[in-house]
Amino acid sequence: MEKSILDPAPIALFTFNRLRHTQDTVGALQSNKLSASSDLFVFSDGPRHAGEAATITAVREYITTIEGFKSVSCIERTGNLGLAASIIAGVTDIVNRYGRVIVLEDDMITSPYFLQYMNDALQLYQDEERVVSVHGYVYPVSQALPETFFLRGADCWGWATWKRGWDLFEADGRKLLQELEKQSLGFQFDYDGTYGFTDMLKDQIHGRNNSWAIRWNASAFLKDKLTLYPGRSLVLNTGLDSSGVHSGSKQDFLTTVAQEPVQVLKIAPEENRTAREAFKVFFRSRKPSAVRQFINRVKYIFSRL
């Protein structure tokens, strides 16, 4: 297939106060061949309190030195929007202006072939209405996966979308939960009970997290839309060191970043059952016992108190 080397999609990178993570993320992106022809938009959120001003200033000073892209623009927030509002506003801005966007946070280490995969997929599926997203990370499952495959819903660790896809985003978690319950889709949304996506959505509604990602996933899932995944991960999340918002320490999600290209060929827009089962096996292997769940719940209650 013809490579999408002309007019690559703009990249939106969301940063806060982690200089080393940001440097590592940008450094990995610079190793991508398409970086030199890609526009990079860095959204720098503002401090929550005066004590964060110095670290955010350090990140912003570094951003002014970034090279290796077609252009670099820094959007500095004067106040703190928070991760969810920052991403929602930034993605909306870029897709409204350019029609598509590649999205990264400041703790995503990408393969040298990440941008090629993203742009190939954005070009190949741009007119496929059921496909609303492209994802770069894949869980470290034990089963062999196809070169690329589709799953229902959307994801958040190194992804891309078109305006027609992001237009489906519903910010109201209550509406999403009500629709999941109305259609009796909660069990399916939770990968047949192996992962607590519905609980994550409930936590967002009740202010226990401020996840934009669970709302993006539910928005796409309810519309029966698909996301394209690579058979080998092109992204490593380094925020699993407890340094990021909502990340905690989740070593089970660590993976090896592919050092060879992922070939993007047109496949039928339907969910891959083999890949879905592989994800279910992975989720089930991580699921804590009833005793551990009880202990975690007690710890959570005491932390809230």
C-alpha positions as CSV (number, residue, x, y, z in Angstrom):
1,M,0.0,0.0,0.0
2,E,1.1,3.6,-0.5
3,K,2.7,5.1,2.6
4,S,1.0,8.1,4.1
5,I,4.2,10.3,4.1
6,L,2.4,13.4,2.9
7,D,0.5,15.6,5.3
8,P,0.7,13.5,8.4
9,A,-1.9,14.0,11.2
10,P,-1.1,16.6,13.8
11,I,0.1,15.3,17.2
12,A,-1.4,16.6,20.5
13,L,0.9,16.0,23.5
14,F,-0.5,16.7,27.0
15,T,1.9,17.6,29.7
16,F,1.8,18.7,33.3
17,N,4.8,18.8,35.7
18,R,6.9,15.7,34.8
19,L,10.0,16.9,33.0
20,R,11.8,13.6,32.7
21,H,8.7,11.8,31.4
22,T,8.1,14.6,28.9
23,Q,11.6,14.5,27.6
24,D,11.5,10.7,27.2
25,T,8.2,10.9,25.3
26,V,9.4,13.6,23.0
27,G,12.7,11.8,22.5
28,A,10.9,8.6,21.4
29,L,8.7,10.6,19.0
30,Q,11.7,12.3,17.4
31,S,13.0,8.8,16.5
32,N,10.0,8.4,14.2
33,K,10.6,9.0,10.5
34,L,7.4,11.0,10.2
35,S,8.2,13.4,13.1
36,A,10.0,15.8,10.8
37,S,6.9,16.3,8.7
38,S,4.4,16.3,11.6
39,D,3.1,19.4,13.5
40,L,3.4,18.9,17.3
41,F,1.0,20.7,19.6
42,V,2.0,20.6,23.3
43,F,-0.8,21.4,25.8
44,S,0.8,22.4,29.1
45,D,-1.7,22.4,32.0
46,G,-1.3,25.0,34.8
47,P,-0.4,24.4,38.4
48,R,-3.0,23.3,41.0
49,H,-1.1,25.3,43.6
50,A,2.0,27.5,43.9
51,G,4.2,24.6,44.8
52,E,3.9,23.2,41.3
53,A,4.8,26.3,39.5
54,A,8.5,25.6,39.3
55,T,8.2,22.1,37.9
56,I,5.7,23.3,35.3
57,T,8.0,26.2,34.3
58,A,10.8,23.7,33.8
59,V,8.6,21.6,31.5
60,R,7.6,24.7,29.5
61,E,11.2,25.9,29.2
62,Y,12.1,22.4,27.8
63,I,9.2,22.6,25.3
64,T,10.7,25.8,23.8
65,T,13.8,23.7,22.9
66,I,12.1,20.9,21.1
67,E,13.2,20.3,17.5
68,G,12.8,17.6,14.9
69,F,9.2,18.4,14.0
70,K,7.6,20.4,11.2
71,S,6.4,22.8,13.8
72,V,6.1,23.0,17.6
73,S,3.3,24.9,19.3
74,C,2.9,25.2,23.0
75,I,-0.5,26.0,24.5
76,E,0.1,27.1,28.1
77,R,-2.9,27.0,30.4
78,T,-2.9,29.8,33.0
79,G,-4.9,27.8,35.5
80,N,-5.2,24.0,36.1
81,L,-7.8,22.4,33.9
82,G,-7.1,18.9,35.1
83,L,-6.2,16.0,32.9
84,A,-9.7,15.2,31.6
85,A,-10.7,18.8,30.8
86,S,-7.3,19.4,29.2
87,I,-7.5,16.4,26.9
88,I,-11.1,17.0,26.0
89,A,-10.5,20.6,25.1
90,G,-7.2,20.0,23.3
91,V,-8.5,17.1,21.2
92,T,-11.6,19.0,20.3
93,D,-9.6,22.0,19.2
94,I,-7.2,20.0,17.0
95,V,-9.9,17.8,15.3
96,N,-12.0,20.8,14.6
97,R,-9.1,22.5,12.9
98,Y,-7.5,19.6,11.1
99,G,-10.1,16.8,11.0
100,R,-7.9,14.2,12.7
101,V,-5.4,14.0,15.5
102,I,-2.8,11.7,17.1
103,V,-3.0,11.9,20.9
104,L,-0.3,11.2,23.5
105,E,0.3,12.0,27.2
106,D,3.6,12.8,28.7
107,D,4.3,9.2,29.8
108,M,4.0,7.4,26.5
109,I,7.2,5.9,25.0
110,T,6.5,5.2,21.3
111,S,8.1,2.8,18.8
112,P,10.0,4.3,15.9
113,Y,7.2,3.0,13.8
114,F,4.3,4.5,15.8
115,L,3.6,7.5,13.6
116,Q,3.7,5.5,10.4
117,Y,1.2,3.0,11.8
118,M,-1.1,5.8,13.0
119,N,-1.0,7.7,9.8
120,D,-1.4,4.6,7.6
121,A,-4.5,3.6,9.6
122,L,-5.9,7.1,9.7
123,Q,-5.6,7.3,5.9
124,L,-6.9,3.7,5.2
125,Y,-10.0,3.9,7.4
126,Q,-10.8,7.6,7.1
127,D,-14.1,6.8,5.3
128,E,-15.0,3.7,7.3
129,E,-17.8,5.0,9.5
130,R,-17.8,2.2,12.0
131,V,-14.1,2.7,12.7
132,V,-13.7,5.7,15.0
133,S,-10.2,5.3,16.6
134,V,-6.7,3.9,16.2
135,H,-4.8,2.6,19.2
136,G,-1.0,2.1,19.6
137,Y,-0.8,0.1,22.8
138,V,-1.8,-3.5,23.2
139,Y,-1.9,-5.5,26.4
140,P,0.9,-8.1,27.0
141,V,-1.4,-11.1,26.3
142,S,0.0,-14.6,26.0
143,Q,-1.8,-15.5,22.8
144,A,-0.6,-14.6,19.3
145,L,-2.6,-11.7,17.8
146,P,-3.3,-10.7,14.2
147,E,-1.1,-8.0,12.6
148,T,-4.0,-5.6,13.2
149,F,-7.5,-6.2,14.6
150,F,-10.6,-4.4,15.7
151,L,-12.3,-4.3,19.1
152,R,-15.5,-2.5,20.1
153,G,-15.1,0.7,22.0
154,A,-12.1,3.1,22.3
155,D,-8.8,3.3,24.2
156,C,-6.4,5.8,25.6
157,W,-2.7,5.0,25.6
158,G,-1.4,6.4,22.3
159,W,-4.4,6.8,20.0
160,A,-5.8,8.7,17.1
161,T,-9.2,9.7,15.8
162,W,-11.1,11.7,13.2
163,K,-13.5,14.5,13.8
164,R,-16.4,12.2,12.9
165,G,-15.2,9.9,15.7
166,W,-14.6,12.5,18.4
167,D,-18.0,14.1,17.7
168,L,-19.5,11.0,19.3
169,F,-17.7,11.7,22.6
170,E,-20.3,12.1,25.5
171,A,-18.9,14.0,28.5
172,D,-21.9,13.1,30.7
173,G,-21.1,9.9,32.5
174,R,-24.6,9.5,33.9
175,K,-26.1,9.5,30.4
176,L,-23.6,6.8,29.4
177,L,-24.3,4.6,32.4
178,Q,-28.0,5.0,31.9
179,E,-27.7,3.9,28.3
180,L,-25.5,0.9,29.2
181,E,-28.1,-0.2,31.8
182,K,-31.0,0.5,29.4
183,Q,-29.5,-1.8,26.8
184,S,-28.2,-4.3,29.3
185,L,-24.7,-3.9,28.0
186,G,-22.7,-3.6,31.2
187,F,-21.5,-7.2,31.2
188,Q,-20.3,-7.0,27.6
189,F,-18.7,-3.6,28.3
190,D,-16.8,-5.2,31.1
191,Y,-15.4,-7.9,28.8
192,D,-17.8,-10.4,30.2
193,G,-17.1,-9.4,33.8
194,T,-13.3,-9.7,33.6
195,Y,-12.6,-5.9,33.9
196,G,-14.4,-3.3,35.8
197,F,-15.0,-0.6,33.2
198,T,-18.6,0.0,34.4
199,D,-17.2,0.5,37.9
200,M,-14.7,3.0,36.5
201,L,-17.6,4.9,34.9
202,K,-19.5,4.9,38.2
203,D,-16.5,6.2,40.0
204,Q,-16.2,9.0,37.4
205,I,-19.9,9.9,38.0
206,H,-19.4,10.0,41.7
207,G,-16.1,12.0,41.6
208,R,-13.8,9.2,42.6
209,N,-11.9,9.7,39.4
210,N,-12.0,12.2,36.6
211,S,-11.4,9.9,33.7
212,W,-12.1,11.2,30.2
213,A,-10.9,7.8,28.9
214,I,-13.8,5.7,30.4
215,R,-16.3,8.1,28.8
216,W,-14.5,7.9,25.4
217,N,-14.6,4.1,25.6
218,A,-18.3,4.0,26.6
219,S,-19.2,6.6,24.0
220,A,-17.8,4.5,21.2
221,F,-19.0,1.2,22.7
222,L,-22.6,2.4,22.9
223,K,-22.5,3.5,19.2
224,D,-21.1,0.0,18.3
225,K,-18.0,1.6,16.9
226,L,-14.6,0.0,16.6
227,T,-10.9,0.8,17.4
228,L,-8.0,-0.6,15.4
229,Y,-5.2,-2.2,17.5
230,P,-1.7,-3.5,16.4
231,G,-0.8,-7.1,17.1
232,R,2.4,-5.8,18.7
233,S,2.5,-2.8,21.1
234,L,3.8,0.4,19.7
235,V,3.5,2.2,23.0
236,L,4.9,1.8,26.5
237,N,3.3,3.6,29.4
238,T,6.0,4.9,31.8
239,G,3.5,6.6,34.1
240,L,2.8,3.2,35.8
241,D,5.4,4.3,38.3
242,S,2.7,6.1,40.3
243,S,3.8,9.5,39.0
244,G,0.7,10.2,36.9
245,V,-3.0,11.0,37.5
246,H,-5.0,7.8,38.0
247,S,-2.0,5.6,37.1
248,G,-0.9,4.0,40.3
249,S,1.6,1.2,40.0
250,K,0.4,-1.4,37.5
251,Q,3.3,-3.5,36.5
252,D,1.1,-6.1,34.7
253,F,0.6,-3.5,31.9
254,L,4.2,-3.1,31.1
255,T,5.1,-4.3,27.6
256,T,7.9,-4.4,25.1
257,V,7.7,-1.7,22.3
258,A,7.8,-3.1,18.8
259,Q,11.1,-2.4,16.9
260,E,9.6,-3.4,13.6
261,P,6.8,-1.9,11.5
262,V,3.2,-3.0,11.9
263,Q,1.7,-3.5,8.4
264,V,-1.7,-1.8,8.1
265,L,-3.8,-3.5,5.5
266,K,-7.6,-3.1,5.0
267,I,-9.5,-5.7,7.0
268,A,-13.3,-6.1,7.6
269,P,-14.7,-3.6,10.1
270,E,-15.8,-6.2,12.7
271,E,-14.7,-7.1,16.2
272,N,-12.0,-9.8,16.3
273,R,-13.3,-12.6,18.6
274,T,-9.8,-14.1,19.1
275,A,-8.4,-10.8,20.3
276,R,-11.3,-10.2,22.5
277,E,-10.9,-13.6,24.2
278,A,-7.1,-12.9,24.6
279,F,-8.0,-9.6,26.4
280,K,-10.4,-11.4,28.6
281,V,-7.8,-14.0,29.6
282,F,-5.4,-11.2,30.4
283,F,-7.9,-9.3,32.5
284,R,-9.0,-12.4,34.3
285,S,-5.4,-13.3,35.2
286,R,-5.1,-9.9,36.9
287,K,-8.4,-10.0,38.7
288,P,-7.8,-10.1,42.5
289,S,-9.4,-12.7,44.7
290,A,-12.5,-11.9,46.7
291,V,-10.3,-11.5,49.8
292,R,-8.0,-9.1,48.0
293,Q,-10.9,-7.1,46.7
294,F,-12.3,-6.8,50.2
295,I,-9.0,-5.6,51.5
296,N,-8.6,-3.1,48.7
297,R,-12.1,-1.8,49.4
298,V,-11.4,-1.3,53.1
299,K,-8.1,0.5,52.3
300,Y,-10.0,2.8,49.9
301,I,-12.7,3.6,52.5
302,F,-10.1,4.5,55.1
303,S,-8.1,6.6,52.5
304,R,-11.3,8.6,51.8
305,L,-11.9,9.1,55.6
